[in-house]
Amino acid sequence: MEQPSQSTPEKGRHFIEESDIGSGEKTPGEQDTDEQIRQIPPLPEPGVKPSSAAASAPVPRQADRSALA
């Protein structure tokens, strides 16, 4: 009978890094997602337009008063 080969620690590492089911720990994927969310800049205060918004804002159209006369 053939003996099973010894497992290497490199192949079993993913089980060590995973959270325990039901423990409330976050998985590595959830930790990565949380880190990416923390890197998103906060929204500006209400009523304050960013400086780049003025350049891309549409110009209001003037009413054609000659058509009304």
C-alpha positions, -999 to +999 in steps of 0.1 A: +000+000+000+013+034-009+018+060+019+001+094+014+025+122+007+032+147+034+013+180+029+034+212+026+025+242+048+023+264+017-007+244+003-026+246+036-021+283+043-054+294+030-072+275+058-051+293+084-060+327+070-097+321+067-120+332+096-137+306+117-173+301+106-196+316+132-168+334+150-177+369+137-142+373+123-139+389+088-125+369+060-094+383+041-117+393+013-140+413+037-109+429+052-097+439+017-131+454+009-132+474+041-097+488+034-108+498-001-139+515+013-118+534+038-097+548+009-128+564-008-128+602+000-158+616+019-185+634+001-184+673+000-206+693+024-241+700+010-242+732-010-204+732-017-195+724-053-160+710-060-139+732-082-140+708-111-178+709-111-179+744-125-160+735-156-183+705-164-216+721-154-240+728-183-246+764-191-283+775-185-302+783-217-316+817-221-353+819-231-359+830-267-381+861-261-385+868-298-407+838-301-430+851-274-437+884-291 
